[in-house]
């Protein structure tokens, strides 16, 4: 049949591909147009509000990270002070033990002197 030959000659692979690509582009354009036409009222305002909230939250996160860094530095300083105080406490305990020994010796000497003078 001649019509089959005419249609086959019109639908060469290059023309078929061109028609398919054109159809896809037109379909995409149609959906873009529909999405803008059926746009939900206030959606862009909601998106902008959410973007503002995200910006504020990012700023808050940055502030909290700075505070966390400061607290970590303070914690390191406190740990260093605690180590120094523990060292001084050990030295004081050793001195206290020495004074107790000296006190015991002095008490013994006083007791001996009392015994001698009685």
Secondary structure, DSSP 8 states (H G I E B T S, - for coil): -HHHHHHHHH--HHHHHHHHHHHHHHHHHHHHHHHHHT--TTHHHHHHHHHHHHHHHHHHHHHHHHHHHHHHHHHHHHHHHHHHHHHHHHHHHHHHHHHHHHHHHHHHHHHHHHHHH-
